[in-house]
Structures are given as C-alpha cells and as structure tokens.
C-alpha cells in the first residue's frame, strides 16, 4: 500500500490527469513491469535509449492507448531521478522535465477526445538525460552531422514572449556550462514549424512567434512537412482543410493560405551569434 501511495503521489506531482492515473492503476493490476526490467533500465542510458524503446515496444506488442508503455517509462523515471541526484541536478528541473508525460496525455485528449499516451517514441530522450525543460523551453543535447548541438524544443504550454525566451536561454546556457561542459560551445539550433518563412507574412510585427524565429538563421526549409497541423491546429495531419479550426488569427490566416494552395512546412535554423 505504501508503494502504491508513493507512486500515486509521484503521478500527481507530474500533473497526470486523474483519469490517466486511474487507468494506470487498473493496468498495473494485470501488468507487471518487472518482466520488462532490462528494457526499462536501458531507457536511462543515452547511447542505447532509442534502441531500448524499440525493444520495449516490440515486447509490449498489443498496448491499447499506450498505458503499458507509460507504466514502463514512469518506472524508468525512478532510475532517471537517481541519475539526476548523482549529477547534482535539482529536483525542480527533474519534475519540470518529467511533466512532459502529463502534457502529452492532455495533448492527445485535446486532439482525439480520449486520454492516451502516444509519445513513447519521443520521451526516451527525457529518461536518458538528453533532454531537459529549463523555463519555457526544452534543450536536447545531441549531435547533427557528427557535431554537437543544443537543439531547442518549444513545448505546447511555452511562453514565447521575448523576456521568457531570454530567461530560458540564460538558464540553458548556465545549465549546460555547469553539468555538460562538453556542450558549452555547441551552437543552439531549432527545427520547427515556428521557423517556417511562410508564416512571416501572417504575423504582426509584435508577434512572439515572429520574434522567436528572428533569433535564427534558416539553414533548411522543408515546405512539405506537415507537423504544423498537430501544433498549430491540434488535428491529425490528414485532416481536410475545410475542417481546420479558426479559433485564432493565425489559424484563420494559415487556413486561408493553405486553401489557396500555399504550404507552411517547417525549417531548421541556427541561433544567430548577435542574439
């Protein structure tokens, strides 16, 4: 009972929705994560974490709405927390980073109307301490074309005001310098629909998205990338254009642009040295 209470308290600390916690408790009664222990442990090792996720997915086979995967990854978060403590990284950063689980579950609910976990293919990054939430932004310590980079990610609940972004960038710089000095000289990069040049005419001069994109020199533009459907409209990429929501000015402008034959896509940029 004590272990169950501790686990529930942890779920609540991460902000998991009550229906998700209830579902996890139901699944836990018939599914023992110990049989996946090797794969769970491997999720916390950066060099093999992605491989461990794929192995775990293969072992789980049928996993309706991803609850077994979520249980396993939350088990891995226990080991991850110990690694945080060994490295001296604060509890607040750990909790802020692991709250990705509750955010993803809520995003799935907003898109589909059901609570589910569909982002296991991404969250091994948090579990192996490659990706951290610092303020409103996330930073992933990775390589691109053999070179170290600090890849910035924008959570759906991020404040993109210039002041908030500046605070996060300052936190990221200090964090990397202190805990991962081998990345201290690495450039900050971003790959996102927010950097798409096609958005610029739709945005006002005071737009936070416009200000964020202006921090980067665009190196690659993928006009046919469709991930913006998920983040801008909160719908599946195959959603007919006429069904796209029009709740914000940007949604209305983007919908009209797409219906006229335009393409938004996504872009990869390197942060300018003068920012």
C-alpha positions, -999 to +999 in steps of 0.1 A: +000+000+000+028+024+009+044+019-025+011+025-043+006+057-024+041+069-032+036+061-069+002+079-069+018+110-052+045+110-079+019+108-107+001+138-091+034+157-088+039+153-125+004+166-131-011+135-147-048+139-152-070+119-127-085+097-155-049+087-166-039+079-130-070+057-126-062+039-159-026+033-149-037+018-116-061-005-134-034-016-159-009-021-131-032-048-116-027-071-146+007-060-160+039-064-141+066-040-153+093-062-137+092-085-168+104-055-188+131-045-163+161-049-186+145-026-213+133-002-186+168+002-173+182+006-208+159+036-214+181+056-190+213+051-209+218+078-236+238+056-260+211+028-262+179+045-251+163+047-285+171+011-291+157+002-257+124+020-266+121+000-298+129-032-280+103-024-254+077-016-280+083-049-296+079-068-263+047-050-253+030-058-287-007-050-281-008-020-259-041-001-262-037+036-258-001+032-247-007+026-209+018-002-206+045+018-223+037+047-200+040+025-169+074+013-181+086+048-188+074+061-155+093+032-139+124+043-158+118+078-145+126+065-110+160+054-122+164+087-141+157+106-109+186+088-092+209+098-120+198+134-116+207+133-080+241+117-087+249+145-110+236+171-086+208+184-108+179+199-089+146+183-082+127+212-098+144+205-132+136+168-129+099+175-122+096+202-149+112+178-174+091+148-165+059+168-167+062+161-204+042+130-197+011+149-184+014+174-212+015+147-239-015+129-224-035+162-224-025+170-259-037+135-270-070+142-253-074+176-270-068+160-304-087+127-300-111+132-271-095+103-252-068+100-226-039+080-241-001+080-243+012+082-278+046+098-274+068+070-261+088+073-293+099+107-280+102+105-242+132+082-240+151+115-245+140+128-212+146+095-195+182+092-206+190+128-197+195+140-232+165+165-230+157+189-202+130+215-195+145+248-184+120+275-180+097+277-210+120+259-234+134+224-237+170+217-247+182+185-262+219+177-261+225+158-293+246+156-325+238+167-361+260+155-389+286+144-363+287+178-345+274+186-310+244+209-310+219+221-284+185+216-300+158+238-287+122+225-285+091+245-278+065+228-255+029+235-263+025+254-230+056+276-235+055+313-231+073+326-262+075+363-252+110+376-257+115+380-220+105+344-212+127+331-241+156+352-228+152+337-193+151+302-207+182+307-229+201+321-199+191+290-178+201+267-206+235+283-210+242+281-173+229+246-170+250+233-199+281+251-187+277+235-152+265+200-159+275+192-195+306+214-203+314+194-234+283+210-250+292+246-237+305+257-271+278+239-292+255+261-313+218+263-303+196+251-331+159+247-337+138+226-361+102+237-360+072+249-380+075+281-360+106+289-381+088+285-414+093+315-437+058+311-449+045+323-415+062+356-416+035+375-437+008+362-414+024+376-382+023+411-368+055+430-360+048+424-323+042+386-327+061+364-302+065+337-329+080+363-353+104+374-326+114+339-318+120+329-354+141+361-359+167+347-335+177+321-361+195+319-394+175+295-415+196+267-430+169+244-444+133+248-453+110+218-458+079+231-474+060+198-474+065+190-437+030+186-422+037+185-385+023+220-381-011+205-384-007+190-349+008+220-333-010+249-350-044+233-354-043+204-329-055+180-356-042+150-374-021+157-405-047+142-428-075+165-417-093+181-447-085+218-449-121+228-447-123+212-412-094+231-398-103+252-367-104+290-369-102+300-333-071+323-336-060+349-360-030+327-370-053+297-376-076+317-398-047+332-418-029+298-422-061+280-432-068+306-459-032+303-471-034+265-473-068+266-491-053+289-516-026+263-524+001+275-501+024+253-479+037+261-444+061+233-437+090+236-412+125+250-411+158+243-394+178+272-381+210+281-361+207+308-335+224+340-346+255+350-328+243+385-323+212+375-304 
